[in-house]
Amino acid sequence: MTSLKPDGALETRLCRARQSVEAAQDQLHEALLGDVARIVRDALPTATDLVLEVNDRHHHNQPPLRVGLREVWGPTIAGGQVGTLWGHGRAQSAVQPAYRADEGTAWPAVVAHIEYLLAQAIGAETAGMWWEPEEQDGRTVCWCPLPTSDQVNLLQAEQPRLLAACLHDDTNTRYGGEVWFSRPVARPTMAVTGVAITAVIVDDVITSRSTRRGRTLK
């Protein structure tokens, strides 16, 4: 007779695989929002936030889209009022009617592309996992802060010497080990059971240093 519960080895691999998916989705979300911010600010340089209408019952990137871009906000104006730079269906907009992307794409098609990227940024989760939702007239509306210009520039920077690190720690027997992920950084450092590990690239050679309780381990 078979069991619906996987054995220890398979359960460990499933646990690690799920953690890998979660870490990858976090990084994909960050990168996609950076891409959205880059596109939005090319048309609206002072954009700071997006207002989105979300249909979490629809999980396909076909109309009706799961994420709809309703407004683009800028810095607050006099009296603390939010400056709306662009609104869906509004006659007045800070985006010029003749706006085109470098590929010749008109703004309405650019909006559709942004909505597609935002739907990808959610993944299989609900929008409330990533953005602040609220109900407005029976609709779910989310407030999405855009990454800063400095954050977008960092995402776009070419830094081939950066490292991403992964570590399996088998000391946690209750959960069958854990996986540690790092976004690419110049000196990825991790600490597991008291050991800190740093990897550095110098002249195309990878070196590492491990320390425990103030001692350097060779």
C-alpha positions in Angstrom: 0.0 0.0 0.0 1.3 3.4 -0.9 1.5 6.4 1.4 0.4 9.9 0.5 3.2 11.3 2.5 6.6 11.3 0.7 9.6 9.6 2.4 12.2 11.7 4.2 14.6 12.1 1.2 11.9 13.1 -1.2 10.3 15.4 1.4 13.6 17.1 1.8 14.0 17.7 -1.9 10.4 19.0 -2.2 11.0 21.4 0.7 14.2 22.7 -0.9 12.5 23.0 -4.3 9.6 25.0 -2.9 12.1 27.3 -1.2 14.0 27.8 -4.4 10.7 28.7 -6.2 9.9 31.3 -3.5 13.4 32.8 -3.7 13.2 32.9 -7.5 9.8 34.5 -7.4 11.0 37.2 -5.0 13.8 38.1 -7.4 11.6 37.9 -10.5 9.1 40.3 -8.8 11.9 42.7 -8.0 13.3 42.6 -11.5 9.9 42.9 -13.2 9.0 46.0 -11.1 12.3 47.5 -12.1 11.5 46.9 -15.7 8.0 48.5 -15.2 9.5 51.5 -13.5 12.0 51.9 -16.3 9.2 51.9 -19.0 6.8 54.1 -17.0 9.4 56.8 -16.2 10.5 57.0 -19.8 7.0 58.4 -20.4 6.4 60.0 -17.0 9.8 60.9 -15.4 8.4 61.9 -12.0 6.2 58.7 -11.5 6.4 57.3 -8.0 3.4 54.9 -7.7 0.9 52.9 -9.7 -2.8 52.3 -8.9 -3.8 48.8 -10.2 -7.1 47.1 -10.6 -6.7 43.4 -9.9 -8.8 40.4 -10.8 -7.4 37.5 -8.8 -10.0 35.1 -10.1 -8.4 35.3 -13.6 -5.0 33.7 -13.9 -4.3 34.0 -17.6 -2.6 36.8 -19.5 -5.5 37.2 -21.9 -8.4 39.8 -21.6 -9.7 40.5 -19.1 -6.2 40.9 -17.9 -5.4 39.9 -14.3 -3.8 43.3 -13.6 -5.1 46.6 -15.1 -3.1 49.9 -14.8 -5.6 52.6 -13.7 -3.4 55.5 -12.6 0.2 56.7 -12.4 1.0 58.9 -9.4 3.7 61.4 -9.0 5.0 63.4 -6.0 2.4 65.0 -3.7 1.5 68.5 -4.7 0.3 71.5 -2.6 -2.0 70.6 0.3 -0.7 67.0 0.4 -2.8 66.0 -2.5 -1.4 63.2 -4.7 -0.4 64.3 -8.2 -2.0 62.0 -10.8 0.2 62.0 -13.8 -2.0 59.7 -15.9 -5.3 58.0 -15.5 -7.0 55.4 -17.6 -9.7 56.9 -19.8 -9.0 60.5 -18.8 -8.8 63.2 -21.5 -5.9 65.0 -19.9 -2.7 63.2 -19.4 1.0 64.0 -19.0 1.7 61.4 -21.7 1.8 63.1 -25.1 -0.7 61.6 -27.6 2.2 61.0 -30.0 4.3 59.1 -27.4 6.1 56.1 -28.9 8.5 53.6 -27.5 11.8 53.1 -29.3 10.2 50.2 -31.0 7.5 52.4 -32.3 4.9 51.2 -29.8 2.2 53.7 -29.0 1.3 54.5 -25.4 -2.0 52.4 -25.2 0.0 49.3 -26.3 2.8 50.2 -23.8 0.1 50.2 -21.1 -0.9 46.7 -22.1 2.7 45.6 -22.0 3.1 47.0 -18.5 -0.1 45.2 -17.4 1.4 41.9 -18.7 4.6 42.5 -16.8 2.7 43.2 -13.6 0.7 40.0 -14.0 4.0 38.1 -14.3 5.3 39.9 -11.2 2.5 38.4 -9.1 3.1 34.8 -10.2 0.7 32.3 -8.7 0.1 34.4 -5.6 -2.6 37.0 -5.0 -1.9 40.6 -5.5 -2.2 41.3 -1.8 1.0 39.2 -1.2 3.0 41.9 -3.0 1.0 45.2 -2.9 -1.5 46.9 -0.5 -5.0 46.1 -1.6 -8.3 47.8 -0.8 -11.9 47.4 -2.0 -13.4 50.2 -4.1 -16.9 49.9 -5.6 -16.7 46.1 -5.5 -13.3 46.1 -7.2 -9.9 45.2 -5.8 -7.5 48.1 -6.2 -3.9 47.9 -5.2 -1.3 50.5 -4.5 2.1 49.7 -6.0 5.2 51.8 -5.1 7.7 51.9 -8.0 11.4 51.2 -7.3 13.5 54.3 -7.0 15.6 55.5 -9.9 18.7 54.4 -8.0 17.3 50.9 -7.5 16.4 50.6 -11.2 19.9 51.8 -12.2 21.4 49.1 -9.9 19.3 46.4 -11.5 20.4 47.6 -15.0 24.1 47.8 -14.1 26.4 45.3 -15.8 28.4 43.7 -13.0 29.7 40.4 -14.3 31.9 39.8 -11.2 29.0 39.5 -8.8 28.2 36.2 -7.2 25.0 34.5 -6.2 25.3 31.9 -3.4 23.3 28.9 -2.3 23.9 26.8 0.8 22.3 23.6 2.0 22.2 23.2 5.8 21.5 19.7 6.9 21.6 20.4 10.6 17.9 21.3 10.7 16.4 17.8 10.9 12.9 19.0 11.6 12.5 20.6 8.1 15.0 18.4 6.3 17.5 21.1 5.6 17.2 24.7 4.4 18.4 26.5 1.3 20.0 29.9 1.6 19.9 32.2 -1.4 21.6 35.5 -2.0 20.8 38.1 -4.7 24.0 38.8 -6.7 26.3 40.9 -4.5 30.0 41.7 -4.6 30.8 39.8 -1.4 28.0 37.2 -0.6 28.2 36.3 3.0 26.2 33.8 5.0 26.2 32.4 8.5 25.3 28.8 9.2 25.7 27.1 12.6 28.1 29.9 13.6 30.2 29.9 10.5 30.3 33.0 8.2 31.4 32.4 4.6 32.4 35.1 2.2 33.3 34.6 -1.5 35.2 37.2 -3.4 36.3 37.4 -7.1 39.8 38.9 -7.6 41.4 38.8 -11.0 39.0 36.1 -12.1 39.9 33.9 -9.2 37.3 32.9 -6.6 38.6 32.9 -3.0 36.7 32.3 0.2 37.2 32.9 3.9 35.4 31.1 6.7 35.3 32.4 10.3 34.0 30.8 13.5 34.0 32.7 16.8 36.6 35.2 15.6 39.0 32.6 14.1 39.8 32.5 10.4 39.4 29.0 9.0 41.6 28.0 6.0 
